[in-house]
């Protein structure tokens, strides 16, 4: 990680990769759900594959929330902006 003099911290490609995987898996699951719901394509969403894909996707998003909060807090500490962290967190949450 590059903690240079700039106000922007380096992005972690690993977190972005996991975010991308979570979004793609959510799109795949919801596409299958919609196709089944609309009667366009009969898909057994109760099968193990779809069951675990849905749980994996939800778990990835929850994992990313924890990782993002931890990174945001540690970056606030490293840049000396810890006093502004709670207000930034509330703005992001809203």
C-alpha positions, -999 to 999 in steps of 0.1 A, spaced: 0 0 0 13 34 -9 9 60 19 25 89 1 20 126 7 -12 128 -14 -45 132 2 -58 103 -18 -48 69 -5 -40 41 -28 -69 18 -36 -67 -19 -28 -73 -39 -60 -81 -70 -39 -111 -52 -23 -122 -39 -57 -119 -75 -71 -141 -89 -44 -166 -61 -49 -168 -69 -86 -172 -106 -79 -201 -98 -55 -218 -75 -80 -215 -100 -108 -228 -129 -87 -257 -108 -76 -266 -99 -112 -264 -135 -122 -286 -147 -93 -312 -119 -99 -312 -125 -136 -320 -162 -130 -346 -152 -104 -363 -127 -128 -363 -152 -157 -379 -178 -135 -404 -154 -119 -415 -140 -153 -418 -175 -167 -393 -169 -194 -370 -197 -184 -378 -224 -158 -349 -224 -132 -349 -245 -100 -338 -218 -76 -342 -242 -47 -312 -263 -60 -280 -263 -41 -262 -242 -67 -286 -212 -65 -290 -216 -27 -252 -213 -21 -247 -186 -47 -273 -164 -30 -257 -170 4 -222 -165 -9 -232 -132 -25 -248 -119 6 -218 -130 27 -194 -112 3 -214 -80 7 -214 -82 45 -176 -91 45 -170 -60 23 -189 -38 47 -166 -49 75 -134 -45 54 -145 -11 41 -152 2 76 -119 -11 89 -99 4 60 -118 37 63 -110 39 100 -74 30 97 -69 55 69 -85 82 91 -60 73 118 -30 73 94 -39 107 79 -47 123 112 -84 129 104 -99 107 131 -119 136 145 -137 140 111 -143 102 108 -177 100 126 -193 128 106 -179 113 73 -193 79 83 -228 94 90 -228 112 57 -218 80 38 -244 60 57 -272 84 48 
